[in-house]
Each structure stands twice: as C-alpha cells, then as structure tokens.
Amino acid sequence: MTVSALREAVPADFPLIAGIYAHHVQTGLASFEEVPPSAEELRRRFQAVRARGLPWRVAEVEGRLVGYCYASPYHSRSAYRFTVQDSVYVAEDSIGRGVGTALLGEVLEACAATGYRQMMAVIGDSANEASLRLHARLGFRTIGQALAVGVKFGRWVDIVYLQRPLGEQTARPPTEDPEGYAPPADQAGP
C-alpha cells in the first residue's frame, strides 16, 4: 500500500476522521477517551489546532482517507510554547502499511519548519507496540512511563512518554515564538 496523497485536513473530512477515531476509542487503549467524539467535536478540535498554526494532515490511498495526524500544544503554559504533542490514527485495514510513518513524518517536518523545537508523544498502553515502533522509527526516544494512570475496559492502563527534538538545537532558546502561538486563557497544568 502506497500513500497517494498527504494533505491538510478540511472540514468535510471529519465524518471519516470520526469513524477512524471511533474504532480506536471503542477497541483500543491508544486513546483514553471512552466515548467516541462526534465529527462536529473533532471539527472543533481541528479548528483549535489550525488557529494555532499547527498541522492536521490526512493520508489518502487511491482517493480514500486512511489516517490522520496532527500536532497540538504539549501544555497550555507559555513556557511550553516551543513544544508540541502528536496524535496519529490509522484506519484499521491500513495499520502496518506505512500510513502512520508518512503522516507523522509530514507533521514533524511542518512543526520544525514553523519553529517548534520538541515533540512529545504520550502513548496509551505500554503494550502498544505498533505506536512505540512508529515513534522510534522516526527518532523519538522513550523518556518515561506512568503506571496505572488510566482505567479502560476494566483494567489499569499505563502511558509511555516519548520525545523527539525538532529543527536546530541550540543552548539558547529561539527569540521568536512559533508561528501562530498565542497563550490560551486557561493556564492549567504545571
């Protein structure tokens, strides 16, 4: 299977994106959501991501949308403004066929080009080998694990933290903020 197109998501994609994500929410541990969000809710999340100038890409194979990947702020506090977090989901019948690699690679490049300097991945389920391998293949390294922090399908679930540098790494932080950065009103978190 070869990805025939990688492109920015558009609002009309969200019924298909919602279907892909619903499968992962209902059957897997990658997401800690327990109820699949509606296409409208996912469209709202997309608009929040795009309002910050961050990428939300979709992959197509022969005209069919088979996966998506986006970057979002890692935390809302302004000191984290050069760090983003990725999310990547692939249609069940396209897993293991290079779709996730193509999508995440595209999002990594877009974030580096925009001025971000670190990307975090928070992988649901320490046994999520496919996602862990995908991220390792693209240069992420495991930096930690939180044990039994979620409950899904009647069992405790871990998360694994991974990190990857983006762009030029220097001792001094950049002098300009990444494109589109604006601190959110809710300054929750550390």
Secondary structure, 3 states (H helix, E strand, C coil): CCCCEEEECCHHHHHHHHHHHHHHHHHCCCCCCCCCCCHHHHHHHHHHHHHCCCCEEEEEECCEEEEEEEEEECCCCHHHCCEEEEEEEECHHHCCCCHHHHHHHHHHHHHHHHCCCEEEEEEECCCCHHHHHHHHHCCCEEEEEEEEEEEECCEEEEEEEEEEECCCCCCCCCCCCCCCCCCCCCCCCC
